[in-house]
Amino acid sequence: MKNLLLLLSLLSLSFGGGRELYLKHCASCHGEDRLGKTAPPLFSFPPFFVLKSDEKIYQIIKNGTVGMPSFEYLKEEEIKAIVEFIKEPVKEISWEDGQIRKSLHALNVEKISLKKTSDYTLVVERGNNSVWVMEGDKLLTKFPFSNIHGGIKFSKNGEKAYIPSRDGWVGVYSYREGTLKKVRACIYLRNIALSRDGEVLVASCWLPPSLVFFSEDLRLLKVEKVEGRINAVYDFKDGFILTLRDNPLVGFVSKDFRIEYKKLDAPLEDFTIDPLERYLIGGTKEGLKVYRVESLEPVKVLKTSGLPHLASAYFWYAEGNFYFATPQLNRRLLSIWKAYSWEHVKDIPLDGEGFLVRSNYRTPYLWVDTSTDSLTLLHKRSFEVKKLTPEKGKRATHTEFNGDGNLAYVSVYERDGSLVIYDAITLNKLKAYPANLPAGKYNFVNKNRSLEGAFLGYQVFMEKCWGCHHTTEKAFGPPLKWSAKNREKALLMAQIVDPENTHKLLGYQRNAMPKIELREEELEALMNFLEALRDGKFD
């Protein structure tokens, strides 16, 4: 050991010590203080971060891993020096309430106006630490923001966008006011969620392990400690929901900051909630585990060959069935499942390791990135597969859509990359903007979790009801929007379920509506769509 340290000390005189090499090659992603930026912290802080063996760290630096480039051009001695530096201990980590409050500040950015909010999309240009503001295929303005991670969230009317960064900063951007406020919630952040009334924002943090609650204008409300690593926190009904990676627990979080923990039969690596908010679907080493979300009663276990990436799961409805799809991490597979009956349908081979599945309730395809220059497009009805290559030899990733689903935004993720815009129906390329490492894209409509049930309901409507009812125009029956606005929910449900006995309550002399056989989930999804139509969230 003494000889090794002596050797490293001597070598450091010729090519720079481990610290200098780390600052040159690693700090831009992992932070100068090793506390993490766009990539995880590099120190041991059990149970949150436990460094691998020297040999494994060496191989990761040399060969790279998912999301991290290879540093094979470094000499063996240089990599070993970086490994030694990484393993040096760090001081105790803390981030107190006073530090959070003191970090709050505001910037002025360009004011803009939008003609169509459903076309409002934010694009992350990671290489230039900026966010683009798009309306349809038009780039309106840019503003600065670094290390974005975990998904942008929008207020109910879309006027405010909440932006998280890996290194703990949270921003609120208002295009109408031309302002950007920022506060540092913690040192290392997992994701954020916004309550459905837009009044409370919560940041889930790994360092320090906590939930940090803010008002809509980023005034600190409370910090709640958490015993473990949070997979993610999501808005759920009137509050929030989270799971922990180290503990078999689900946390139900109220808007007044109380966390009620309920036990699971195993810890989850990842999780999602179905669009009707009936089930919690968790990823474990065994595969998919499905629970009833309120009671956490286990429903089914579905074996998988890899770990399903549930944060990327996409749900849809076609030909009388509900489906969802997830990539399997460390496998070149896209898995398709039936929702609500919880059955495996099939696995679709991919050209590379998939990470994100994206679509829109009005588009015919799922768009799946594969860590290659091509996207795999899966037709939602036929399961036919197409390939789309924006630019040969350059990585294509992270598709997003405008709210109406007729535009698809794809990142060509390179330093000399681009944001490519497609017609999402015909797949014709419409426009490309040069961009430096364009990453995530977030549309106001698509990122509204409270509308996910309505998105399914729209698809049920198009399949079961559209022949007689259109949304805003009269067909054989009255416009659906008129019915949603002028009739009580219970009466609408009764008319759908039992039209023969309900038509008189609606003032009709005879019944002209056929009885449509709907499963419970189909009816609930359809009612979600009618409520969204009533509230003006669909045209």
Residue pairs with C-beta under 8 A, 6 or more apart in sequence:
7 77
8 18
8 77
8 80
8 81
8 84
11 77
11 81
12 18
12 81
15 21
15 75
15 77
15 78
15 81
16 24
16 78
17 81
17 85
18 81
18 82
18 83
18 84
18 85
18 86
19 85
21 74
21 78
21 81
21 82
21 85
22 34
22 82
22 85
22 86
23 32
25 71
25 74
25 82
26 42
26 82
28 37
29 37
29 38
29 39
29 68
30 36
30 37
30 39
30 40
30 41
30 42
31 37
31 41
31 167
33 90
34 41
34 42
34 43
34 86
34 90
35 41
35 90
35 93
35 167
35 187
35 188
35 207
36 42
36 166
36 167
36 187
36 188
36 207
37 146
37 147
37 166
37 167
38 126
38 147
38 149
38 166
39 67
39 68
39 166
40 49
40 188
41 49
41 187
41 188
41 207
42 49
42 51
42 86
43 49
43 51
43 86
43 88
43 89
43 90
44 50
44 51
44 87
44 89
45 90
45 93
45 207
47 228
47 229
47 246
48 206
48 207
48 209
48 229
51 57
51 86
51 87
52 60
54 83
54 87
57 83
57 86
57 87
58 79
58 80
58 83
60 68
61 71
61 74
61 79
61 82
61 83
62 70
62 71
62 72
62 74
62 79
63 70
63 72
64 70
64 71
66 353
66 355
66 371
71 79
74 82
93 187
93 207
93 208
94 208
95 168
95 184
95 186
95 187
95 207
95 208
97 220
97 223
99 184
100 183
100 184
100 185
100 186
100 212
100 220
100 223
101 220
103 169
103 182
103 183
103 184
104 181
104 182
104 183
104 218
104 219
104 220
105 181
105 182
105 183
106 179
106 180
106 181
106 182
107 143
107 144
107 179
107 180
107 181
107 182
108 178
108 179
108 180
109 141
109 143
109 173
109 178
109 179
109 180
110 141
110 143
110 178
111 175
111 176
111 177
111 178
112 133
112 140
112 141
112 175
112 176
112 178
113 175
113 176
114 120
114 135
114 175
115 135
116 135
116 136
117 157
117 158
117 403
117 444
117 445
118 402
118 403
118 404
118 443
118 444
118 445
119 134
119 135
119 136
119 402
119 403
119 404
119 407
120 133
120 134
120 135
120 158
120 175
120 403
120 443
120 444
121 134
121 135
121 400
121 402
121 409
121 441
121 442
121 443
121 444
122 131
122 132
122 133
122 134
122 152
122 161
122 163
122 173
122 441
122 442
123 131
123 132
123 134
123 409
123 419
123 435
123 438
123 440
123 441
124 131
124 132
124 145
124 148
124 438
124 439
124 440
124 441
125 131
125 132
125 142
125 435
125 436
125 437
125 438
125 439
126 148
126 436
126 437
126 438
126 439
127 415
127 417
127 435
127 436
127 437
127 438
128 435
128 436
128 437
129 144
129 145
129 146
129 147
130 142
130 143
130 144
130 145
131 142
131 143
131 144
131 145
131 148
131 163
131 173
132 139
132 141
132 142
132 419
132 433
133 139
133 140
133 141
133 142
133 143
133 175
134 140
134 409
136 402
136 407
137 407
137 421
137 430
137 431
139 433
141 175
143 173
143 180
145 163
145 165
145 171
145 180
146 165
146 167
146 169
147 165
147 166
147 167
147 169
148 163
148 164
148 165
148 166
148 439
148 440
149 164
149 165
149 166
149 189
149 191
150 164
150 166
150 189
150 190
150 191
150 192
150 232
151 164
151 191
151 192
151 440
151 442
151 447
152 161
152 162
152 163
152 164
152 440
152 442
152 447
153 161
153 162
153 192
153 193
153 194
153 201
153 447
154 160
154 161
154 162
154 194
154 442
154 444
154 447
154 448
155 161
155 162
155 194
155 198
155 216
156 196
156 197
156 198
158 444
159 174
159 175
159 176
160 172
160 173
160 174
160 198
160 216
161 172
161 173
161 174
161 175
161 442
162 170
162 171
162 172
162 173
162 192
162 194
162 201
163 170
163 171
163 172
163 173
164 170
164 189
164 191
164 192
164 203
165 171
165 189
166 188
166 189
167 184
167 187
167 188
167 189
168 184
168 185
168 186
168 187
168 188
168 189
168 203
168 205
169 182
169 183
169 184
169 185
169 189
170 182
170 183
170 184
170 185
170 189
170 192
170 201
170 203
170 214
170 218
171 180
171 181
171 182
171 183
172 180
172 181
172 201
172 216
172 217
172 218
173 179
173 180
174 180
181 217
181 218
182 218
183 214
183 218
183 220
185 203
185 205
185 212
185 214
186 203
186 205
186 206
186 207
186 208
186 210
186 212
187 205
187 207
187 208
188 205
188 206
188 207
189 203
189 204
189 205
189 206
190 204
190 205
190 206
190 229
190 230
190 231
190 232
190 233
191 203
191 204
191 232
191 233
192 201
192 202
192 203
192 204
192 233
193 201
193 202
193 204
193 233
193 234
193 235
193 240
194 200
194 201
194 202
194 235
195 201
195 202
195 235
195 238
195 239
195 240
195 255
196 235
196 237
196 238
196 450
198 216
199 215
199 216
199 255
200 213
200 214
200 215
200 216
200 221
200 255
201 213
201 214
201 215
201 216
201 218
202 211
202 212
202 213
202 214
202 233
202 240
202 253
203 211
203 212
203 214
204 211
204 226
204 230
204 232
204 233
204 242
205 211
205 212
205 230
206 229
206 230
208 225
209 225
209 226
209 227
209 228
209 229
209 230
210 223
210 224
210 225
210 226
211 223
211 224
211 226
211 230
211 233
211 242
211 253
211 257
211 259
212 220
212 222
212 223
212 224
213 220
213 221
213 222
213 223
213 224
213 257
214 220
214 221
215 221
221 257
222 257
224 257
224 259
226 242
226 244
226 251
226 259
227 244
227 247
228 244
228 245
228 246
228 247
228 249
229 244
229 245
229 246
230 242
230 243
230 244
230 245
231 242
231 243
231 244
231 245
231 268
231 269
231 270
231 271
232 242
232 243
232 270
232 271
232 311
233 240
233 241
233 242
233 253
234 240
234 241
234 242
234 273
234 449
235 449
235 450
236 252
236 273
236 277
237 277
238 254
238 255
239 252
239 253
239 254
239 255
240 252
240 253
241 250
241 251
241 252
241 253
241 273
241 280
241 293
242 250
242 251
242 253
243 249
243 250
243 251
243 264
243 268
243 271
243 280
243 282
244 251
244 267
244 268
245 267
245 268
245 269
246 267
247 267
248 263
248 264
248 265
248 266
248 267
248 268
249 261
249 262
249 263
249 264
250 261
250 262
250 264
250 280
250 296
251 259
251 260
251 261
252 259
252 260
252 261
252 262
253 259
253 260
254 260
262 296
263 296
264 282
264 291
264 296
265 298
266 284
266 286
266 289
267 284
268 282
268 283
268 284
268 289
269 282
269 283
269 284
269 285
269 307
270 282
270 283
270 307
270 308
270 309
270 310
270 311
271 280
271 281
271 282
271 283
271 310
272 280
272 281
272 310
272 311
272 313
273 279
273 280
273 281
273 293
274 281
274 315
274 324
274 339
274 340
275 315
275 452
275 453
275 455
275 456
275 525
276 453
276 456
276 521
276 524
276 525
276 528
277 293
277 453
278 292
278 293
278 521
279 290
279 291
279 292
279 293
279 299
279 340
280 290
280 291
280 292
280 293
280 296
281 288
281 289
281 290
281 291
281 310
281 313
281 324
282 288
282 289
282 290
282 291
282 310
283 289
283 307
283 308
283 309
283 310
285 307
286 301
286 303
287 301
287 302
287 303
287 304
287 308
288 300
288 301
288 302
288 304
288 308
288 310
288 337
288 342
289 298
289 300
289 301
289 302
290 298
290 299
290 300
290 301
290 302
290 342
291 297
291 298
291 299
292 299
299 342
300 342
302 337
302 342
302 343
302 344
304 328
304 335
305 328
305 331
305 333
306 328
306 329
306 330
306 331
306 333
307 328
307 329
307 330
308 326
308 327
308 328
308 329
308 335
309 326
309 327
309 328
309 329
309 354
309 355
309 356
310 326
312 326
312 327
312 355
312 356
312 357
313 324
313 325
313 326
313 357
314 324
314 325
314 357
314 358
314 359
314 366
315 322
315 323
315 324
315 339
315 452
315 456
316 322
316 323
316 324
316 359
316 361
316 366
316 380
316 456
316 459
317 323
317 456
317 459
317 460
317 463
317 522
317 525
318 380
318 381
318 459
318 463
319 381
319 463
320 463
321 338
322 338
322 339
322 340
322 456
322 521
323 336
323 337
323 338
323 339
323 345
323 380
324 336
324 337
324 339
325 334
325 335
325 336
325 337
325 357
325 366
325 368
325 378
326 334
326 335
326 337
326 357
327 333
327 334
327 335
327 350
327 353
327 354
327 355
327 356
327 357
327 368
328 334
328 335
328 347
328 354
329 353
329 355
330 353
331 353
332 349
332 350
332 351
332 352
332 353
332 354
332 370
333 347
333 348
333 349
333 350
333 354
334 347
334 348
334 350
334 354
334 357
334 366
334 368
334 376
334 378
335 344
335 346
335 347
335 348
336 344
336 345
336 346
336 347
336 348
336 378
336 383
337 343
337 344
337 345
338 344
338 345
339 521
340 519
340 521
346 383
348 376
348 378
348 383
348 385
350 368
350 370
350 376
351 370
351 372
351 374
351 376
351 387
352 370
352 371
352 372
353 370
353 371
354 368
354 369
354 370
354 371
354 376
355 369
355 371
355 397
356 368
356 369
356 397
356 398
356 399
357 366
357 367
357 368
358 366
358 367
358 368
358 398
358 399
358 400
358 401
359 365
359 366
359 367
359 380
359 401
360 401
360 402
360 403
360 404
360 405
360 424
360 446
361 405
361 455
361 456
361 458
361 459
362 404
362 405
362 406
362 458
363 401
363 405
363 406
363 408
363 424
363 425
364 379
364 380
364 381
364 425
365 377
365 378
365 379
365 380
365 386
365 424
366 377
366 378
366 380
367 375
367 376
367 377
367 388
367 399
367 408
367 410
368 375
368 376
368 377
368 378
369 375
369 396
369 397
369 398
369 399
370 376
371 395
371 397
372 395
372 396
373 389
373 390
373 391
373 392
373 393
373 394
373 395
373 396
374 387
374 388
374 389
374 396
375 387
375 388
375 389
375 390
375 396
375 399
375 410
376 385
376 386
376 387
377 385
377 386
377 387
377 388
377 427
378 384
378 385
379 385
379 386
386 427
388 396
388 410
388 422
388 427
389 396
390 396
390 410
390 412
390 418
390 420
390 429
390 432
391 412
391 417
391 418
391 420
394 412
394 413
394 414
394 417
395 412
395 413
395 414
396 410
396 411
396 412
396 413
397 410
397 411
397 413
397 439
398 410
398 411
398 413
398 439
398 440
398 441
399 408
399 409
399 410
399 441
400 408
400 409
400 440
400 441
400 442
400 443
400 446
401 407
401 408
401 409
401 424
401 443
401 446
402 409
402 443
402 445
403 443
403 444
403 445
403 446
405 424
406 423
406 424
406 425
407 421
407 422
407 423
407 424
407 430
408 421
408 422
408 423
408 424
409 419
409 420
409 421
409 441
410 419
410 420
410 421
410 422
411 417
411 419
411 420
411 435
411 438
411 439
411 441
412 418
412 419
412 420
412 435
412 438
413 437
413 438
413 439
414 437
415 436
415 437
416 434
416 436
417 434
417 435
417 436
417 437
417 438
418 432
418 433
418 434
418 435
418 438
419 432
419 433
419 435
419 438
419 441
420 429
420 431
420 432
421 429
421 430
421 431
421 432
421 433
422 428
422 429
422 430
423 430
445 451
451 532
451 537
453 524
453 525
453 528
453 529
454 525
454 528
454 529
454 531
454 532
454 533
454 537
454 538
456 525
456 528
456 529
457 524
457 525
457 526
457 527
457 528
457 529
457 530
457 532
458 529
458 538
459 525
460 518
460 522
460 525
460 526
460 529
461 469
461 480
461 526
461 529
464 516
464 518
464 522
464 526
465 480
465 516
465 526
467 475
467 476
468 475
468 476
468 477
468 513
469 475
469 476
469 477
469 478
469 479
469 480
469 483
470 479
470 480
471 479
471 480
471 481
471 533
471 538
471 539
472 479
472 480
472 481
472 539
473 479
476 512
477 512
477 513
480 530
480 533
481 533
481 534
481 538
483 492
483 530
484 492
484 530
484 531
484 533
484 534
485 534
487 495
487 506
489 527
489 530
489 531
491 502
491 505
491 506
492 527
492 530
493 523
493 527
494 502
494 505
495 502
495 503
495 506
495 513
496 516
496 518
496 523
496 526
497 515
497 518
497 523
498 515
499 511
499 513
499 514
499 515
500 511
500 515
502 511
503 510
503 511
503 512
503 513
518 526
529 538
532 538
